[in-house]
């Protein structure tokens, strides 16, 4: 069976929302790091105008950068591994930790399906998330517990 393609009308708003979320995250991290837009661009090895477009909230949809650019921006921001993976996901790329895992698996699918279940209340989802965090901390390496 051939894979169905989403209509362009469905893809465009989703891509715009992702681009805006990515740009907002970059701007927030840049400000937290105390970097100017030009300094971030210099450290990441990209044009300052490109960083400006990524962070923009104007009428023109900001771009979703290639994986290498996202990683360069994350490194320039001094991002943790978890923050870099979040930026990758916001830009529509597979997080590094998921690639290292070998891709999607049944456990991740079960967690994602449960958290996406509209029938589950917000408080129940929050409780589930906290339980997963507690379990993850139980087996985390000592240096990973700091993130």
C-alpha positions as CSV (number, residue, x, y, z in Angstrom):
1,X,0.0,0.0,0.0
2,X,1.4,3.4,-1.0
3,X,1.9,6.0,1.8
4,X,-0.5,8.8,1.8
5,X,0.8,12.3,1.5
6,X,-0.7,15.0,3.6
7,X,-2.4,17.8,1.7
8,X,-0.2,20.9,1.4
9,X,-2.8,22.9,3.4
10,X,-2.1,20.6,6.4
11,X,1.7,20.6,6.2
12,X,2.2,24.3,5.8
13,X,0.6,25.4,9.2
14,X,2.4,22.6,10.9
15,X,5.8,23.6,9.4
16,X,5.1,27.3,10.3
17,X,4.2,26.3,13.9
18,X,7.4,24.2,14.2
19,X,9.5,27.1,12.7
20,X,8.0,29.6,15.2
21,X,8.6,27.2,18.1
22,X,12.2,26.6,17.0
23,X,12.9,30.3,16.6
24,X,11.4,31.1,20.0
25,X,13.5,28.5,21.7
26,X,16.7,29.7,20.0
27,X,15.9,33.3,21.0
28,X,15.2,32.3,24.6
29,X,18.4,30.3,24.9
30,X,20.4,33.0,23.2
31,X,19.1,35.6,25.7
32,X,19.7,33.2,28.6
33,X,23.3,32.8,27.4
34,X,23.7,36.5,27.3
35,X,24.6,36.5,23.6
36,X,23.8,39.0,20.9
37,X,22.3,37.8,17.7
38,X,25.6,38.6,15.9
39,X,27.7,36.8,18.5
40,X,25.5,33.7,18.2
41,X,25.8,33.8,14.4
42,X,29.6,34.2,14.6
43,X,29.9,31.3,17.0
44,X,27.6,29.1,15.0
45,X,29.3,30.0,11.7
46,X,26.1,31.3,10.1
47,X,25.0,34.6,8.7
48,X,23.5,37.0,11.2
49,X,20.6,37.6,8.9
50,X,19.8,33.9,8.9
51,X,19.7,33.8,12.7
52,X,17.4,36.9,12.6
53,X,15.1,35.1,10.2
54,X,15.1,32.0,12.4
55,X,14.1,34.1,15.5
56,X,11.6,36.3,13.6
57,X,7.9,36.2,14.4
58,X,6.9,38.4,11.5
59,X,4.8,37.7,8.4
60,X,7.5,35.7,6.6
61,X,7.7,32.2,8.0
62,X,11.2,31.6,9.4
63,X,13.2,28.7,8.0
64,X,13.7,25.3,9.6
65,X,17.4,24.8,9.3
66,X,19.3,21.7,8.3
67,X,20.4,19.3,11.1
68,X,24.1,20.6,11.0
69,X,23.0,24.2,11.4
70,X,20.8,23.2,14.4
71,X,23.7,21.4,16.0
72,X,26.0,24.4,15.3
73,X,23.5,26.8,16.9
74,X,23.1,24.4,19.9
75,X,26.9,24.3,20.4
76,X,27.2,28.0,20.0
77,X,24.6,28.4,22.8
78,X,26.5,26.1,25.0
79,X,23.4,23.8,25.1
80,X,23.3,20.6,27.1
81,X,22.7,17.4,25.2
82,X,19.1,17.5,26.2
83,X,18.7,21.1,25.0
84,X,20.3,20.2,21.7
85,X,17.9,17.3,21.2
86,X,15.0,19.6,22.0
87,X,16.2,22.0,19.3
88,X,16.6,19.2,16.8
89,X,13.1,18.0,17.5
90,X,11.7,21.5,17.3
91,X,13.4,21.9,13.9
92,X,11.8,18.6,12.7
93,X,14.9,16.4,13.1
94,X,15.3,13.2,15.0
95,X,17.0,13.9,18.4
96,X,20.5,12.4,18.7
97,X,19.5,10.3,21.7
98,X,16.8,8.6,19.6
99,X,19.3,7.9,16.8
100,X,21.7,6.3,19.4
101,X,18.8,4.2,20.7
102,X,18.4,2.8,17.2
103,X,15.2,4.5,16.4
104,X,11.6,4.2,17.5
105,X,10.7,1.2,19.7
106,X,7.6,-0.2,21.4
107,X,8.2,1.4,24.7
108,X,8.6,4.9,23.2
109,X,5.5,4.3,21.1
110,X,3.5,3.3,24.2
111,X,4.6,6.4,26.1
112,X,3.8,8.7,23.2
113,X,0.4,7.1,22.5
114,X,-0.5,7.5,26.2
115,X,0.5,11.1,26.3
116,X,-1.3,11.9,23.1
117,X,-4.5,10.2,24.3
118,X,-7.2,12.9,24.4
119,X,-9.2,10.8,26.8
120,X,-6.5,11.0,29.5
121,X,-6.8,14.1,31.7
122,X,-4.1,16.8,32.0
123,X,-3.4,15.9,35.7
124,X,-3.2,12.2,34.8
125,X,-0.7,13.0,32.0
126,X,1.3,15.1,34.4
127,X,1.4,12.3,37.0
128,X,2.5,9.8,34.3
129,X,5.3,12.2,33.2
130,X,6.5,12.5,36.7
131,X,6.5,8.7,37.2
132,X,8.6,8.3,34.0
133,X,11.0,11.0,35.2
134,X,11.4,9.2,38.5
135,X,12.1,5.9,36.8
136,X,14.6,7.6,34.4
137,X,16.4,9.2,37.3
138,X,16.6,5.8,39.1
139,X,18.8,4.4,36.3
140,X,20.5,7.5,35.0
141,X,24.3,7.9,35.1
142,X,25.3,10.3,37.9
143,X,26.5,13.0,35.4
144,X,23.2,12.7,33.5
145,X,21.2,13.4,36.7
146,X,22.4,17.0,36.7
147,X,20.5,17.9,33.5
